[in-house]
Every structure is written in structure tokens, then in C-alpha cells.
């Protein structure tokens, strides 16, 4: 999603287009982009909790660099994921809660909302974790 795409092939295309810049930024020596299947295996093998923590640390660093601490406004917004329900198994639509900084235009964190819950307990958990 960071690449502007929504598939493994679009990530591969992003890497192909920006390979030289990525090599310079991350100290890589890639001669070509990895195949979309390799990208899929790599991303599926990641620990979701570890990625979430790394994402939050990165967002906090960006936030510190871009906004005046006296002007920080953190907003919470709940979203329902379109087409995530399943009538056959009586599964409700998946919901998430996002925290973002308005001035920086930066998403700081997100949490899933439990199926039999609402945004309030999710917001409390999100605030405790930050």
C-alpha cells in the first residue's frame, strides 16, 4: 500500500521503477526487482505484531520531525472494511480504528475492533498502546 499499489505485482513494478533510488536509500545492490511471488512469500512470512511496532516507531519519528508538539492533534476514526462480511457463515464486517495526526497528514497507528465490540474499547486499547 505504501507503494500506491494494491497487489504484489504493483509492488514489483514500483521496485522496478525505483530500484536505483531504493538501492541508494537502503544500501542494497539489487540488479533487478524480486519477482512478485518472492515479495508475496516475504510479506506473508512477516510477524504482524513486529511490523505494527516498527510502523509505529517510524510514524513517531516522522511525527517528531514534521510537527510542533504544541500543535499536535490526534484524531481517531473507525472504518468498516467493504465486502468483509460473510452472510454464509454469519460473520460481521471487519472494523478498524485509526489514529492520525491532522497537521502532519500521518496515520500513527491502527487496531482491529473485536467482532462483538465497538470503537470505545478499541480506542482505549489504542491509547494505552501509544
Order of alpha helices (4+ residues) and beta strands (2+ residues): alpha-alpha-alpha-beta-beta-beta-alpha
